[in-house]
Amino acid sequence: MSTQPRAPEAPSAAERRHEQRSWYFYDWANSAYVTTTATVLFGPYLTVVAKKAACPDLPSDARCGTDLSVLGFIPVSPGSLALYTVTFATIVSALVLPVVGAVVDRSGHKRTIMARFAWLGALAAASMVFVAGDNWQLGVLLQVVASLSLGCSLVVYDAILCEIATPDERDGVSSRGWALGYLGGGLLLAVNLGLLTFAENLGVETTTAVRVSLLSAGIWWALFTWIPYKGLRDRPPTDLEPAGDGTLVRQSFVQLGATLRHLRGYPHTLTFLVAYLFFNDGIQTVIVASSIFGQEELGFDSSQLVVTILVVQFVGFFGALAFGRIAARIGSWRTILAGLVLWCVVVGIGYFLPEQRFGLFLALAVLIGLVLGGTQALSRSLYSLLVPKGREAEYFSLYQAAERGTSWFGTLLFGLVQQATDSYRLAIAALVVFFLVGGVLLARVDVRRGILDAGNAVPAVV
């Protein structure tokens, strides 16, 4: 007698819209951490803390020539510590996220699992308020926990997209989620900008204002996760690979092994995943390293960096919606390829950008905002069409290994180039290779064939 769960009835259009509106708010919730903490404040703040530990007698804006000693024998430049921390978190993610995805596919509690990971990450993010003085070790630990928790929650969040949107709806739904995320992250960042700008007038030290801002991002993430948790509904798993007896974790490993063995049967899905690994690593490294680059190489202070990211956030809101409209006309595949060309332009401009020219830096931020949300939102929706049914979370766990805040090769290359050359300009220029390789691989993907191979319906425009 079969124990395969029955497929749930397809939700009505009204039910889908209700769940979609709730689903959008997880982008709104976690973007506060991604923007305020991961993108703007924590990298430079951890760099200052690391410098204080390595060179306690130097002012915070001076270059430190002394390395930290990690685990007692690994020399690490204070200027590269934050980048290496992200790299380490991604290596851990590469081991953990596929198993998490397999467990999620076999459970009927996606929204609950997503919320629990989100609240763990939010707790770590809020606890960054306690990173002070030269205590860089606590900062590294909390950044790893928050980054890993974010990745795990996004595995589930992205998999839910396949349940609440039809193939023709996914580009639009994904783009609106990204757009709302930019708006939410931008609003909290604007509040934190006010705190940083007027900290001295309020009698608050800059470091204290930064720590309060980190706390606010964790609280925001936790509170707004409640909306998707209450608005989404759980569904029983469907189309699972038979896994035999054993615990849920054991069955999940069996399913993961089967998926990896059969992945060769989905060559276009595999090619897209490898392409995404490259070009998204470039995107994520630009996001993570931009504030460090602006502070250390171009000489901007924290308030200027926050203004810059605010520009990216609010322009990104419109950029994500615009890219969604363009994809509705020419397809997401062509739109993403055009976006990668613009990313090469961004890296080239960044290399030649002169110091202390804040107006030019803001102009570059406008270009980044236009292309950032669109390429990420459309990549998510396009990949969802290439994923075989019943393995959404497991496949999205591989996708999330290269997702925002968990880039691997890009941050590693950026850190190594900076440490070897003491030049952030050469480090930023090296990132162009990720967009070129990713674009070449993406151009080889036959999207229509890949969607059919995965057993999914082909949308009207691909």
N, C-alpha and C positions, 0 to 999 in steps of 0.2 A: 504493500500500500504506500503510495507516494506521500511524502511529508513536505513536498514543495509548497510554499505559501502561495495562496491565490493572489493574483494581481488585484490591487484595489481599483474601484471604479474611478474613471477619469473625473476630475473635478470640473464643475461648470465654470463658465467664463467669469461669473461673479465671484465664485470661490477662489479662482486663480488670482483675480485682481486683489482680493483681500489679503491673501497670503503673500503676494508680490509686494504689496505696500508694507507689510510687516518685515519681509525679508530685506527690503532696502535699508532698514534701520540698523542692520548689523554693520553695513558699510559706514553709516553715520557714527556708530558706537566705536568701532576699532580705529577709525581714521584719526580720532583724537590722539591716540597713542602713536600711531604711525607718523603723524605730522608733528605734534608738539615734542614728543620724546625721541622717537627713532630717527626722524629726519633733521630736526632743528637743534634741539637742546642737549640731548644726552651725549652724543658723540663728542662735541666740543667740550662739554662739561667733564666727561670722563677723561678727555685728553688733558685738561687743566689739572684734575686730581692726580693723574698719572705723572705729569710733570712735577707736581709738588712732591710726590714720593721719590722720584728719581733725582731731582735737582731742587732741594728745598730752599736753597738760598737765592735762586733766580726769580725774577718777576715772571708773572704768568704769561706775559706776551713775548717773552724771550725764547729763543730756540734752545732746547735741552739736548746736549750731546751725550748724555749718560743713558744707558739702557736700563730697563727694569729687569729683574730676575724672576721669571715665571717658573714655579715649581723648583726654584733653587738652582736651575742650570740652563734655562732657555732665555737668551737675551732678546728683549722686545723693545723697540723704540716706543717711547710714550706717544708719539704722533701716530703710530700705527696700531696701538692697542685696541681702539674701538673697532677698527676694520677687521683685525684678527679675531675679535670676539664674535662678530657677526659670522665670520668664516667658520669658526668652531661650532656655533649654533647650527649652521647649515649642515655640517658633517653629521652632527647628532640627528638632525632632522632626516637626513637621507637614510638613516638606520631605523628611525622610529615611525615616521609618517606613513610608509607603506603598510606597516602592521596596523597602525591606527585606522587607516582607510579600510583595510580588510575587516577589522572588527566592526566598524560602523556599517559596512554593507550587510553584515549578518545580524545587526541589531535592528529593532524597530523604534529606536529612540534617538533619531538624528538631532532633533532640536535640543534635547536634554544634554546630549554629549557636547554639542557645540557650545551651549551656555556654560557648562562646567569648565571646559577649557578656557573659555573667555574670562570667566571669573577668576580662575587661577592666574591667568596672564595679567588681569587688571590688578590683582593683589600684588604681584611682583612689580608692576609699573608704579603703583602707589607707594610701595616701599622704597622706591628710589629716593624719596625724600630724606632717607637716613644716610645716603651716600654723602660724606663730607670729609674735609681735611685731605688726608692722603690715602683714604680707604678705598683704593681702586679695586681691591679684591671683591668687596661686596657689590660694587657696581657691575663687575663682570658677571658675577653669579646671577644677579637680578636681570641683567640684559639677556642672558642665555635663557632663563626660565620664561621671561615675557615673550621673547622671540619664538621659542619652541611652542609655547601655548597658543600664540597667535597663529602659527602655521597649522597646528592641529585643529583649531576652531575653523579656520578657513577651508580645510579639507572638507569638513562637513557642510559648511555654508555653501561652497561652490557646488557640491553634489546635490544639494537641495534645489538648485536652479533647474536641474533636469526634471524634477517632480512638479514644479509649480509653473512652468512655462513651456508652451509648445515650441517646436523648432522655429517657426516663423516669428515667435515673440522674443526669442532669447537675446538677440542683439540689442533690442530696445530695452528689455528688462535689465540686462547686465549693464548697459550704458547708464540707465537711470540710477542704478545702485551706486556705480562709481561716482556719478555726478553728485548724488546726495552725500556720499562720503567726503568729497572735496568740500562741500558746503559746510558740513558739520565740523570737520577738522579745521576749516578756516575760521569758523566762528569762535571756537575755543582758543585757537592760536591768536586771534585778534584780542581777546581778553587778556591772554598772557603777555602779548605785546604791550598792552597798556600797563600791566604790572611792572614789566621790565623797564619801560620808558620812564615811569614815574616812581620807581623804587626809591631813588635818593630823596625825592620830595616827601615820600611816605616814611622816611627814616628806616628803610629796609635795605640791607646789603644786597648786591646783585646776586651773589651765590644763593642767598636765602630766597630771593625771588625766583631763581631758576628751580630750586628744589620745590617750592610751592607749586610752580607750573607743572612739574613732573607729577606731583600728587594729584593735581586737578585732572590730568589726562587719565590716570588710573581710575579715578572716581567716575569720570564721564563714561569710560569704557564699560565699567560694571553696571552703571545705572541704565544706560540705553540698551544694553543687551536684553533687558527684561522685555522690551517690545517684541522682538522676534521670538523670544522664548514663549510668550503668551499667544502670539498671533499665528504661528506656524503649527501644523499638526504632524504627528508621527504617522508613518505608513509602514506596513509590514514589508520585509525584504522580498524581492522578486528576482526570478531568473538566476538563482544562485548556482554555482558549480557544486555538485554533490561532494560533501566533505567527509562523510562517514561519521563515526562516533567521536566523542571527545568533547573537551570544553570549547567554549566560544573562541578562545584565543588559539587553541590548536586547530580548529576548523578554519580560522582566519589565515593561519600560516599555510594550510593546504590550499585555500583559495588563492592566496598571493602567489604561491609557487606555480599553480596552474596558469594564472594570468601572465606571469613572466615567461612561461614556456610558450604560451599561445600568442604573446605579443608580436612575434614574427609574422603571425597571420594577419596583422593589421599594419602593413608597412607604412601607410600614409599617416596613421595615428602616431606611429613611432617616429617618423621623420618630423612631424609637427612638434612632437614633444622635445626632440633634440634641438630643433630650431629655436623653440621657445626657451630652452635652457640657456642658449647662447644670448639671444637678444634681450631676454628679460634680465639676465645677469648684468648686462650693460646698463639697462634702465635702473635696476635696483642699486647698482654701485653709484650711479650718478645721484640718486636720491640720498643714499647714505652718506656719500662723500662730499656732497655739495656744500654743506655748512662748514665742514672742516676745511675744504678748499677755499671757501670765502673768507674764513677767519685766518687761516695760517698763510695762505699765498697772496690773497688780495687785500688783506688788512681791514676787513669789516668787523664791526663789533656785533654783539648778540642782538641788539635791537634792529640793526640793519638786516641781519640774517632772517629775523622773524618777519620783517616787512617783505623781504624777497619771497619767502615761502608763502606768505599770505597772497601775494600776487599769483604765485603758481596755483594755490588752492582755488581762488575764485575764478581765474581764467580756466583752470582745469574743469570746473563745473560746466562751463559753456563748451569747452573743448570736447568733453565726453559726450555731451548731447549732440554736438555737431558731427562728430565721427559716427555716431549712431545713425544720423540722417544720411550721411554719405554712404555708409554701408548698406542702407536700405536701397540705394540706387545702383551701386557698382559691386556690392558684395563685401563681406568683411575681409576676405583674403587679400584682395587688391588694396583695400584701405589700410590694412596693417603694413603691407609692403611699402606703400607711400609714406607711412609713418616712420619706418626704419630709415628711409632716406633723410627725413628731417632730423632724426636722432644723430646721424653722421654729421649733419650741419651743426647741431648743438655742440657736439664734442669739439669740432674744429674751431668754432667761435670761442669756446671756453679756453682752449689752449692759448689763443692770442689775446685774450682779454687783459687789458692793462690794470695795474693796481690802483686802488682808490678811485675807480671810475664807477660810482654806484649807479648812475643812470644807465650805463651800458649793461651792467649786471642785471638791472631790472628788465631791460629789453630782452635779454637772454631768458629771463624767468618767464616772460610772456610766451616766448616760443616754446619753452618746456611745458608750460601749462596747457597750451593748445594740443600738443601731441601726446602728453603723458597719459591722461585718463583714457583717451580714445584707443590707443594701442593695447592697453591692459584690459579694458572692458571687452573689446572685440576679440582679443585672444582667448579670454575666458569663455565667451559664448561660442566661438568657433570650435574650441576644443571639446565643449560639451556635446557637440554633434558628432564627434569622432570617437566617443567613448561607448563601448558595448554596454547594453542594458544590464543592470544588476551589478555592475562593477564601478558605478559612478564614483563613490568615495575612494575606492582603492586606486582608481586611475587619477583622480584629483589629488591624491596624496603624492604621487609622482610629480604632478604639476606644481604642487605647492612647495616641493623641494627647491624650486627655483623662483618662488614667488617673493613679493615685496618683504623687505626686512630680513630675508633668508638667502640672499645671493651668496654664491660660493666662489666661483672662479674669478669673478670680477673684483670682489673685495680683496681676495688673495693677491691678484695681480697688482691692484692699486697699492696695497700695502707693501708688497715686495719692491715695486718700482720706486715708491717713495723712500723706503729704507735704503735701497741701493744707491739712489741718485740724489737723495735729499731734495727732490723736486716734485711738487704736486702737479706742475704743468705736464711733465712727461708722464706722470701717473694717469692724468685725465686723458691725455692723448692716446694712451695705450688701449683705452676702452673701445675705440672705433672698430677694432678687430671683432668684437662681439656682435656688433650690428651688421657688419659685412658678412660674417659667417652665418649668422642667423637668417639674414635676408636671402642668401644663396640657398640655404636648406629649405626655407619656407617656399621659395619659388618652385621647388621640386615637388611640392605636395599637390596631388590631384584631390582637391577637396570633395568634389562630387563622388568620386570613386571611394574615398575614405569613409564618407557618411553611409553609403550603401553597404560597404563591407562591415561596418559596425552594426548594421541592422536598424538604422534610424531613418526617419523620413527626411527627404531633402527639402529644405525651404525654397521658396520661390526664387530668391536671389542668393547666390553663394559667392 
